[in-house]
Amino acid sequence: MTKIEKEVKNAIKKGKAILGYRKSIKFLKLGKVKKIIIAKNIPESYKNEIEFNAKLNKLKVEIFDGTSKELGVICGRPHPVSTIVIVKD
């Protein structure tokens, strides 16, 4: 299990993970994000908007070395998950 997988599972268990592009952008704009993780196959337009908002919040975007389907499996979801943000405490 990779470091990112452990972080994601831990955040989900603690209720600190927000899944999905739209919700992630919302939390980024509110400045309530500690970490951003995206799947490597995320659409380019989504990636650009996430990176732009991350820069505004001085956050680094981590790229999960797998597809959105694989990220969904790690999250325990039966559907693809392109974006995960871990919220601040």
MOSUL-V169130 format. One record per backbone hydrogen bond with DSSP energy under -0.5 kcal/mol. NH is the residue of the N-H (numbers start at 1). CO is the residue of the C=O. E is the energy in kcal/mol with one decimal. If there is no record, write none. Layout:
# MOSUL-V169130
nh->{NH & NH}
co->{CO & CO}
e->{E & E}
This chain:
# MOSUL-V169130
nh->{6 & 7 & 8 & 9 & 10 & 11 & 12 & 13 & 14 & 15 & 15 & 16 & 17 & 18 & 19 & 20 & 24 & 25 & 26 & 27 & 28 & 29 & 30 & 31 & 31 & 32 & 34 & 35 & 36 & 37 & 38 & 39 & 40 & 40 & 42 & 47 & 48 & 49 & 50 & 51 & 52 & 53 & 54 & 55 & 56 & 57 & 58 & 59 & 62 & 62 & 64 & 64 & 66 & 71 & 72 & 73 & 74 & 75 & 76 & 77 & 81 & 84 & 85 & 86 & 87 & 87 & 88}
co->{2 & 3 & 4 & 5 & 6 & 7 & 8 & 9 & 10 & 11 & 12 & 11 & 11 & 85 & 17 & 83 & 20 & 21 & 22 & 23 & 24 & 25 & 26 & 27 & 28 & 27 & 86 & 86 & 60 & 84 & 62 & 82 & 64 & 66 & 39 & 43 & 44 & 45 & 46 & 47 & 48 & 49 & 50 & 51 & 52 & 53 & 55 & 54 & 36 & 60 & 38 & 62 & 64 & 67 & 68 & 69 & 70 & 71 & 73 & 72 & 68 & 37 & 18 & 35 & 16 & 85 & 32}
e->{-2.1 & -2.4 & -2.7 & -2.6 & -2.4 & -2.6 & -2.5 & -2.2 & -2.0 & -0.7 & -0.8 & -3.0 & -0.7 & -2.9 & -0.5 & -2.9 & -1.9 & -2.5 & -2.0 & -2.3 & -2.4 & -2.5 & -1.3 & -0.6 & -1.1 & -2.0 & -3.4 & -1.6 & -0.7 & -3.0 & -2.5 & -2.4 & -1.0 & -2.0 & -1.4 & -2.5 & -2.6 & -1.8 & -2.6 & -2.7 & -2.2 & -2.4 & -2.4 & -2.2 & -1.7 & -1.2 & -1.4 & -2.8 & -2.6 & -0.5 & -3.5 & -0.6 & -2.3 & -2.1 & -2.1 & -1.8 & -2.0 & -1.7 & -1.4 & -3.1 & -2.4 & -2.9 & -2.4 & -2.7 & -2.9 & -0.6 & -2.2}
